[in-house]
Amino acid sequence: MLDQKKLAQYLLTKYPTTHEISNDKALRCYVMALKNQYLKKSAPLSQIKYDDKIHIINNALGLHTYISRVQGNKLKSKNELRIGSLFKKAPEAFLAMIVVHELAHLKEKEHNKAFYKLCQSMLPEYHQLELDLRIYLTQLEELGDIYN
């Protein structure tokens, strides 16, 4: 498909449109709706935002960070979720896949069987979306963005 330049055709057939979740406030609402639906009893998220530097610094698409801060004589911990800015103009299915992946880290820190089982329980087509996301990233790197 790459040699024949058919990645764009494949992606546009399966994912013809992008989403409207383009700012941090909308992203927070989107993430919290998923979190409240599937992970009500998990740790709270103190910050949810798009991050321009994510792919450059960490070679990642999203990050779940667990930060401990000293406040007075207590140690407070906070969970943060950051999504790569390239997902501002991607199909909603890809954003959902990244959000589900990062939310799963609230319960499972490692990429193990339990982690992927949790991802699949939140998003049954998780594995197909992960494959299609890799195809999308290949399209971006080799041939450019198709959702402009």
PyMOL commands that place a pseudoatom at each C-alpha (Angstrom):
pseudoatom trace, name=CA, resn=MET, resi=1, chain=A, elem=C, hetatm=0, pos=[0.000, 0.000, 0.000]
pseudoatom trace, name=CA, resn=LEU, resi=2, chain=A, elem=C, hetatm=0, pos=[2.856, 2.371, 0.781]
pseudoatom trace, name=CA, resn=ASP, resi=3, chain=A, elem=C, hetatm=0, pos=[4.653, 1.698, -2.506]
pseudoatom trace, name=CA, resn=GLN, resi=4, chain=A, elem=C, hetatm=0, pos=[1.416, 2.088, -4.438]
pseudoatom trace, name=CA, resn=LYS, resi=5, chain=A, elem=C, hetatm=0, pos=[0.527, 5.252, -2.472]
pseudoatom trace, name=CA, resn=LYS, resi=6, chain=A, elem=C, hetatm=0, pos=[-2.800, 3.752, -1.350]
pseudoatom trace, name=CA, resn=LEU, resi=7, chain=A, elem=C, hetatm=0, pos=[-2.513, 4.485, 2.387]
pseudoatom trace, name=CA, resn=ALA, resi=8, chain=A, elem=C, hetatm=0, pos=[-4.513, 7.700, 2.038]
pseudoatom trace, name=CA, resn=GLN, resi=9, chain=A, elem=C, hetatm=0, pos=[-7.276, 5.928, 0.132]
pseudoatom trace, name=CA, resn=TYR, resi=10, chain=A, elem=C, hetatm=0, pos=[-7.452, 3.190, 2.786]
pseudoatom trace, name=CA, resn=LEU, resi=11, chain=A, elem=C, hetatm=0, pos=[-7.577, 5.695, 5.655]
pseudoatom trace, name=CA, resn=LEU, resi=12, chain=A, elem=C, hetatm=0, pos=[-10.076, 8.054, 4.043]
pseudoatom trace, name=CA, resn=THR, resi=13, chain=A, elem=C, hetatm=0, pos=[-12.400, 5.150, 3.270]
pseudoatom trace, name=CA, resn=LYS, resi=14, chain=A, elem=C, hetatm=0, pos=[-12.392, 3.957, 6.911]
pseudoatom trace, name=CA, resn=TYR, resi=15, chain=A, elem=C, hetatm=0, pos=[-12.057, 7.357, 8.605]
pseudoatom trace, name=CA, resn=PRO, resi=16, chain=A, elem=C, hetatm=0, pos=[-13.440, 10.050, 6.273]
pseudoatom trace, name=CA, resn=THR, resi=17, chain=A, elem=C, hetatm=0, pos=[-13.683, 12.886, 8.811]
pseudoatom trace, name=CA, resn=THR, resi=18, chain=A, elem=C, hetatm=0, pos=[-11.834, 14.400, 11.752]
pseudoatom trace, name=CA, resn=HIS, resi=19, chain=A, elem=C, hetatm=0, pos=[-13.228, 15.447, 15.128]
pseudoatom trace, name=CA, resn=GLU, resi=20, chain=A, elem=C, hetatm=0, pos=[-13.967, 18.888, 16.582]
pseudoatom trace, name=CA, resn=ILE, resi=21, chain=A, elem=C, hetatm=0, pos=[-12.076, 18.421, 19.875]
pseudoatom trace, name=CA, resn=SER, resi=22, chain=A, elem=C, hetatm=0, pos=[-9.416, 21.023, 19.168]
pseudoatom trace, name=CA, resn=ASN, resi=23, chain=A, elem=C, hetatm=0, pos=[-8.724, 22.697, 22.515]
pseudoatom trace, name=CA, resn=ASP, resi=24, chain=A, elem=C, hetatm=0, pos=[-7.772, 21.586, 26.007]
pseudoatom trace, name=CA, resn=LYS, resi=25, chain=A, elem=C, hetatm=0, pos=[-11.204, 22.295, 27.496]
pseudoatom trace, name=CA, resn=ALA, resi=26, chain=A, elem=C, hetatm=0, pos=[-12.971, 20.114, 24.923]
pseudoatom trace, name=CA, resn=LEU, resi=27, chain=A, elem=C, hetatm=0, pos=[-10.307, 17.426, 25.367]
pseudoatom trace, name=CA, resn=ARG, resi=28, chain=A, elem=C, hetatm=0, pos=[-10.861, 17.437, 29.130]
pseudoatom trace, name=CA, resn=CYS, resi=29, chain=A, elem=C, hetatm=0, pos=[-14.622, 16.939, 28.653]
pseudoatom trace, name=CA, resn=TYR, resi=30, chain=A, elem=C, hetatm=0, pos=[-13.991, 14.109, 26.191]
pseudoatom trace, name=CA, resn=VAL, resi=31, chain=A, elem=C, hetatm=0, pos=[-11.465, 12.331, 28.433]
pseudoatom trace, name=CA, resn=MET, resi=32, chain=A, elem=C, hetatm=0, pos=[-13.552, 12.750, 31.581]
pseudoatom trace, name=CA, resn=ALA, resi=33, chain=A, elem=C, hetatm=0, pos=[-16.628, 11.304, 29.854]
pseudoatom trace, name=CA, resn=LEU, resi=34, chain=A, elem=C, hetatm=0, pos=[-14.642, 8.169, 28.954]
pseudoatom trace, name=CA, resn=LYS, resi=35, chain=A, elem=C, hetatm=0, pos=[-13.036, 8.001, 32.395]
pseudoatom trace, name=CA, resn=ASN, resi=36, chain=A, elem=C, hetatm=0, pos=[-16.381, 8.341, 34.163]
pseudoatom trace, name=CA, resn=GLN, resi=37, chain=A, elem=C, hetatm=0, pos=[-17.936, 5.679, 31.951]
pseudoatom trace, name=CA, resn=TYR, resi=38, chain=A, elem=C, hetatm=0, pos=[-15.218, 3.033, 32.385]
pseudoatom trace, name=CA, resn=LEU, resi=39, chain=A, elem=C, hetatm=0, pos=[-12.915, 3.990, 35.278]
pseudoatom trace, name=CA, resn=LYS, resi=40, chain=A, elem=C, hetatm=0, pos=[-15.073, 5.754, 37.869]
pseudoatom trace, name=CA, resn=LYS, resi=41, chain=A, elem=C, hetatm=0, pos=[-13.055, 4.534, 40.843]
pseudoatom trace, name=CA, resn=SER, resi=42, chain=A, elem=C, hetatm=0, pos=[-9.609, 5.275, 39.380]
pseudoatom trace, name=CA, resn=ALA, resi=43, chain=A, elem=C, hetatm=0, pos=[-7.372, 8.094, 40.557]
pseudoatom trace, name=CA, resn=PRO, resi=44, chain=A, elem=C, hetatm=0, pos=[-8.466, 11.608, 39.572]
pseudoatom trace, name=CA, resn=LEU, resi=45, chain=A, elem=C, hetatm=0, pos=[-6.740, 13.481, 36.748]
pseudoatom trace, name=CA, resn=SER, resi=46, chain=A, elem=C, hetatm=0, pos=[-5.447, 16.907, 37.670]
pseudoatom trace, name=CA, resn=GLN, resi=47, chain=A, elem=C, hetatm=0, pos=[-4.482, 18.004, 34.167]
pseudoatom trace, name=CA, resn=ILE, resi=48, chain=A, elem=C, hetatm=0, pos=[-5.583, 16.952, 30.689]
pseudoatom trace, name=CA, resn=LYS, resi=49, chain=A, elem=C, hetatm=0, pos=[-4.189, 18.760, 27.671]
pseudoatom trace, name=CA, resn=TYR, resi=50, chain=A, elem=C, hetatm=0, pos=[-2.778, 18.643, 24.180]
pseudoatom trace, name=CA, resn=ASP, resi=51, chain=A, elem=C, hetatm=0, pos=[1.000, 18.879, 24.147]
pseudoatom trace, name=CA, resn=ASP, resi=52, chain=A, elem=C, hetatm=0, pos=[3.038, 20.163, 21.167]
pseudoatom trace, name=CA, resn=LYS, resi=53, chain=A, elem=C, hetatm=0, pos=[6.282, 18.682, 22.470]
pseudoatom trace, name=CA, resn=ILE, resi=54, chain=A, elem=C, hetatm=0, pos=[5.192, 15.134, 23.265]
pseudoatom trace, name=CA, resn=HIS, resi=55, chain=A, elem=C, hetatm=0, pos=[6.416, 13.369, 20.132]
pseudoatom trace, name=CA, resn=ILE, resi=56, chain=A, elem=C, hetatm=0, pos=[9.715, 15.242, 20.099]
pseudoatom trace, name=CA, resn=ILE, resi=57, chain=A, elem=C, hetatm=0, pos=[10.707, 14.649, 23.723]
pseudoatom trace, name=CA, resn=ASN, resi=58, chain=A, elem=C, hetatm=0, pos=[9.314, 11.202, 24.443]
pseudoatom trace, name=CA, resn=ASN, resi=59, chain=A, elem=C, hetatm=0, pos=[8.831, 9.676, 21.002]
pseudoatom trace, name=CA, resn=ALA, resi=60, chain=A, elem=C, hetatm=0, pos=[5.256, 9.006, 22.102]
pseudoatom trace, name=CA, resn=LEU, resi=61, chain=A, elem=C, hetatm=0, pos=[1.714, 9.953, 21.118]
pseudoatom trace, name=CA, resn=GLY, resi=62, chain=A, elem=C, hetatm=0, pos=[0.335, 10.475, 24.592]
pseudoatom trace, name=CA, resn=LEU, resi=63, chain=A, elem=C, hetatm=0, pos=[1.615, 10.481, 28.142]
pseudoatom trace, name=CA, resn=HIS, resi=64, chain=A, elem=C, hetatm=0, pos=[0.215, 9.541, 31.489]
pseudoatom trace, name=CA, resn=THR, resi=65, chain=A, elem=C, hetatm=0, pos=[2.384, 10.987, 34.229]
pseudoatom trace, name=CA, resn=TYR, resi=66, chain=A, elem=C, hetatm=0, pos=[2.220, 10.462, 37.954]
pseudoatom trace, name=CA, resn=ILE, resi=67, chain=A, elem=C, hetatm=0, pos=[3.709, 13.454, 39.749]
pseudoatom trace, name=CA, resn=SER, resi=68, chain=A, elem=C, hetatm=0, pos=[4.454, 13.643, 43.468]
pseudoatom trace, name=CA, resn=ARG, resi=69, chain=A, elem=C, hetatm=0, pos=[4.700, 17.101, 44.989]
pseudoatom trace, name=CA, resn=VAL, resi=70, chain=A, elem=C, hetatm=0, pos=[5.481, 18.216, 48.504]
pseudoatom trace, name=CA, resn=GLN, resi=71, chain=A, elem=C, hetatm=0, pos=[2.787, 20.454, 49.992]
pseudoatom trace, name=CA, resn=GLY, resi=72, chain=A, elem=C, hetatm=0, pos=[3.652, 21.471, 53.533]
pseudoatom trace, name=CA, resn=ASN, resi=73, chain=A, elem=C, hetatm=0, pos=[4.541, 18.277, 55.366]
pseudoatom trace, name=CA, resn=LYS, resi=74, chain=A, elem=C, hetatm=0, pos=[2.477, 16.068, 53.031]
pseudoatom trace, name=CA, resn=LEU, resi=75, chain=A, elem=C, hetatm=0, pos=[3.315, 14.370, 49.780]
pseudoatom trace, name=CA, resn=LYS, resi=76, chain=A, elem=C, hetatm=0, pos=[0.546, 14.898, 47.207]
pseudoatom trace, name=CA, resn=SER, resi=77, chain=A, elem=C, hetatm=0, pos=[0.389, 12.859, 44.020]
pseudoatom trace, name=CA, resn=LYS, resi=78, chain=A, elem=C, hetatm=0, pos=[-1.317, 13.934, 40.821]
pseudoatom trace, name=CA, resn=ASN, resi=79, chain=A, elem=C, hetatm=0, pos=[-2.076, 12.166, 37.576]
pseudoatom trace, name=CA, resn=GLU, resi=80, chain=A, elem=C, hetatm=0, pos=[-1.737, 14.084, 34.330]
pseudoatom trace, name=CA, resn=LEU, resi=81, chain=A, elem=C, hetatm=0, pos=[-2.729, 13.057, 30.851]
pseudoatom trace, name=CA, resn=ARG, resi=82, chain=A, elem=C, hetatm=0, pos=[-1.197, 14.687, 27.776]
pseudoatom trace, name=CA, resn=ILE, resi=83, chain=A, elem=C, hetatm=0, pos=[-2.114, 13.944, 24.176]
pseudoatom trace, name=CA, resn=GLY, resi=84, chain=A, elem=C, hetatm=0, pos=[0.113, 14.763, 21.217]
pseudoatom trace, name=CA, resn=SER, resi=85, chain=A, elem=C, hetatm=0, pos=[-1.113, 17.828, 19.312]
pseudoatom trace, name=CA, resn=LEU, resi=86, chain=A, elem=C, hetatm=0, pos=[-1.163, 15.915, 16.036]
pseudoatom trace, name=CA, resn=PHE, resi=87, chain=A, elem=C, hetatm=0, pos=[-4.446, 14.387, 17.269]
pseudoatom trace, name=CA, resn=LYS, resi=88, chain=A, elem=C, hetatm=0, pos=[-6.201, 17.761, 17.056]
pseudoatom trace, name=CA, resn=LYS, resi=89, chain=A, elem=C, hetatm=0, pos=[-6.734, 17.094, 13.345]
pseudoatom trace, name=CA, resn=ALA, resi=90, chain=A, elem=C, hetatm=0, pos=[-7.078, 13.317, 13.321]
pseudoatom trace, name=CA, resn=PRO, resi=91, chain=A, elem=C, hetatm=0, pos=[-10.130, 11.064, 13.092]
pseudoatom trace, name=CA, resn=GLU, resi=92, chain=A, elem=C, hetatm=0, pos=[-12.008, 10.742, 16.381]
pseudoatom trace, name=CA, resn=ALA, resi=93, chain=A, elem=C, hetatm=0, pos=[-11.337, 6.989, 16.451]
pseudoatom trace, name=CA, resn=PHE, resi=94, chain=A, elem=C, hetatm=0, pos=[-7.574, 7.622, 16.708]
pseudoatom trace, name=CA, resn=LEU, resi=95, chain=A, elem=C, hetatm=0, pos=[-8.060, 10.165, 19.492]
pseudoatom trace, name=CA, resn=ALA, resi=96, chain=A, elem=C, hetatm=0, pos=[-10.262, 7.645, 21.321]
pseudoatom trace, name=CA, resn=MET, resi=97, chain=A, elem=C, hetatm=0, pos=[-7.597, 4.958, 20.977]
pseudoatom trace, name=CA, resn=ILE, resi=98, chain=A, elem=C, hetatm=0, pos=[-4.877, 7.195, 22.459]
pseudoatom trace, name=CA, resn=VAL, resi=99, chain=A, elem=C, hetatm=0, pos=[-7.139, 8.419, 25.279]
pseudoatom trace, name=CA, resn=VAL, resi=100, chain=A, elem=C, hetatm=0, pos=[-8.180, 4.859, 26.157]
pseudoatom trace, name=CA, resn=HIS, resi=101, chain=A, elem=C, hetatm=0, pos=[-4.520, 3.798, 26.111]
pseudoatom trace, name=CA, resn=GLU, resi=102, chain=A, elem=C, hetatm=0, pos=[-3.505, 6.578, 28.499]
pseudoatom trace, name=CA, resn=LEU, resi=103, chain=A, elem=C, hetatm=0, pos=[-6.531, 6.069, 30.759]
pseudoatom trace, name=CA, resn=ALA, resi=104, chain=A, elem=C, hetatm=0, pos=[-5.686, 2.372, 31.046]
pseudoatom trace, name=CA, resn=HIS, resi=105, chain=A, elem=C, hetatm=0, pos=[-2.385, 3.430, 32.613]
pseudoatom trace, name=CA, resn=LEU, resi=106, chain=A, elem=C, hetatm=0, pos=[-4.362, 4.728, 35.611]
pseudoatom trace, name=CA, resn=LYS, resi=107, chain=A, elem=C, hetatm=0, pos=[-4.984, 1.083, 36.565]
pseudoatom trace, name=CA, resn=GLU, resi=108, chain=A, elem=C, hetatm=0, pos=[-2.178, -0.782, 34.783]
pseudoatom trace, name=CA, resn=LYS, resi=109, chain=A, elem=C, hetatm=0, pos=[1.247, 0.865, 34.607]
pseudoatom trace, name=CA, resn=GLU, resi=110, chain=A, elem=C, hetatm=0, pos=[2.874, -1.742, 32.343]
pseudoatom trace, name=CA, resn=HIS, resi=111, chain=A, elem=C, hetatm=0, pos=[1.922, -2.816, 28.819]
pseudoatom trace, name=CA, resn=ASN, resi=112, chain=A, elem=C, hetatm=0, pos=[0.919, -6.320, 29.850]
pseudoatom trace, name=CA, resn=LYS, resi=113, chain=A, elem=C, hetatm=0, pos=[-2.001, -8.642, 29.160]
pseudoatom trace, name=CA, resn=ALA, resi=114, chain=A, elem=C, hetatm=0, pos=[-4.198, -6.966, 31.785]
pseudoatom trace, name=CA, resn=PHE, resi=115, chain=A, elem=C, hetatm=0, pos=[-3.435, -3.545, 30.277]
pseudoatom trace, name=CA, resn=TYR, resi=116, chain=A, elem=C, hetatm=0, pos=[-4.538, -4.565, 26.776]
pseudoatom trace, name=CA, resn=LYS, resi=117, chain=A, elem=C, hetatm=0, pos=[-7.574, -6.386, 28.148]
pseudoatom trace, name=CA, resn=LEU, resi=118, chain=A, elem=C, hetatm=0, pos=[-8.612, -3.148, 29.889]
pseudoatom trace, name=CA, resn=CYS, resi=119, chain=A, elem=C, hetatm=0, pos=[-8.064, -1.163, 26.678]
pseudoatom trace, name=CA, resn=GLN, resi=120, chain=A, elem=C, hetatm=0, pos=[-10.214, -3.620, 24.776]
pseudoatom trace, name=CA, resn=SER, resi=121, chain=A, elem=C, hetatm=0, pos=[-12.971, -3.502, 27.380]
pseudoatom trace, name=CA, resn=MET, resi=122, chain=A, elem=C, hetatm=0, pos=[-13.166, 0.280, 26.959]
pseudoatom trace, name=CA, resn=LEU, resi=123, chain=A, elem=C, hetatm=0, pos=[-12.789, 0.184, 23.176]
pseudoatom trace, name=CA, resn=PRO, resi=124, chain=A, elem=C, hetatm=0, pos=[-13.567, -3.226, 21.625]
pseudoatom trace, name=CA, resn=GLU, resi=125, chain=A, elem=C, hetatm=0, pos=[-11.863, -2.358, 18.315]
pseudoatom trace, name=CA, resn=TYR, resi=126, chain=A, elem=C, hetatm=0, pos=[-8.716, -1.142, 20.139]
pseudoatom trace, name=CA, resn=HIS, resi=127, chain=A, elem=C, hetatm=0, pos=[-6.248, -3.443, 18.352]
pseudoatom trace, name=CA, resn=GLN, resi=128, chain=A, elem=C, hetatm=0, pos=[-7.552, -2.587, 14.866]
pseudoatom trace, name=CA, resn=LEU, resi=129, chain=A, elem=C, hetatm=0, pos=[-7.431, 1.118, 15.722]
pseudoatom trace, name=CA, resn=GLU, resi=130, chain=A, elem=C, hetatm=0, pos=[-3.856, 0.760, 16.951]
pseudoatom trace, name=CA, resn=LEU, resi=131, chain=A, elem=C, hetatm=0, pos=[-2.889, -0.838, 13.627]
pseudoatom trace, name=CA, resn=ASP, resi=132, chain=A, elem=C, hetatm=0, pos=[-4.742, 1.830, 11.624]
pseudoatom trace, name=CA, resn=LEU, resi=133, chain=A, elem=C, hetatm=0, pos=[-3.124, 4.539, 13.720]
pseudoatom trace, name=CA, resn=ARG, resi=134, chain=A, elem=C, hetatm=0, pos=[0.293, 3.135, 12.811]
pseudoatom trace, name=CA, resn=ILE, resi=135, chain=A, elem=C, hetatm=0, pos=[-0.757, 3.238, 9.156]
pseudoatom trace, name=CA, resn=TYR, resi=136, chain=A, elem=C, hetatm=0, pos=[-1.860, 6.860, 9.621]
pseudoatom trace, name=CA, resn=LEU, resi=137, chain=A, elem=C, hetatm=0, pos=[1.481, 7.772, 11.205]
pseudoatom trace, name=CA, resn=THR, resi=138, chain=A, elem=C, hetatm=0, pos=[3.295, 6.115, 8.296]
pseudoatom trace, name=CA, resn=GLN, resi=139, chain=A, elem=C, hetatm=0, pos=[1.149, 8.159, 5.902]
pseudoatom trace, name=CA, resn=LEU, resi=140, chain=A, elem=C, hetatm=0, pos=[2.034, 11.357, 7.782]
pseudoatom trace, name=CA, resn=GLU, resi=141, chain=A, elem=C, hetatm=0, pos=[5.750, 10.619, 7.783]
pseudoatom trace, name=CA, resn=GLU, resi=142, chain=A, elem=C, hetatm=0, pos=[6.095, 9.349, 4.228]
pseudoatom trace, name=CA, resn=LEU, resi=143, chain=A, elem=C, hetatm=0, pos=[3.443, 11.161, 2.209]
pseudoatom trace, name=CA, resn=GLY, resi=144, chain=A, elem=C, hetatm=0, pos=[1.999, 13.950, 4.374]
pseudoatom trace, name=CA, resn=ASP, resi=145, chain=A, elem=C, hetatm=0, pos=[-1.298, 14.735, 6.073]
pseudoatom trace, name=CA, resn=ILE, resi=146, chain=A, elem=C, hetatm=0, pos=[-4.532, 13.782, 4.316]
pseudoatom trace, name=CA, resn=TYR, resi=147, chain=A, elem=C, hetatm=0, pos=[-6.870, 15.605, 6.724]
pseudoatom trace, name=CA, resn=ASN, resi=148, chain=A, elem=C, hetatm=0, pos=[-6.000, 19.215, 5.885]
for i in range(1, 148): cmd.bond("trace and resi %d" % i, "trace and resi %d" % (i + 1))
show_as sticks, trace
zoom trace
